[in-house]
Amino acid sequence: MSNHFRSGQTVRLARGVAYRSAAGGEYKVVALLPDEGVGRRYRVKSVREPHERVVSEEDLESV
């Protein structure tokens, strides 16, 4: 099964309750995380925040 997003790709967070405090705009995919049985998850980084976020694939949208 291939990954939907790749490292370095620009994405947006799908707006939802879990991310209402997240910075708006674009994020870069930093890494695909190891499969821990909860679905694909990625580390993403916005230039508007000093930290990275861990998000599920279904919470990301291509730009």
Secondary structure, DSSP 8 states (H G I E B T S, - for coil): ---SS-TT-EEEE---GGGTTS--SEEEEEEE----SS--EEEEE-TTSSSEEEEEGGGEEE-
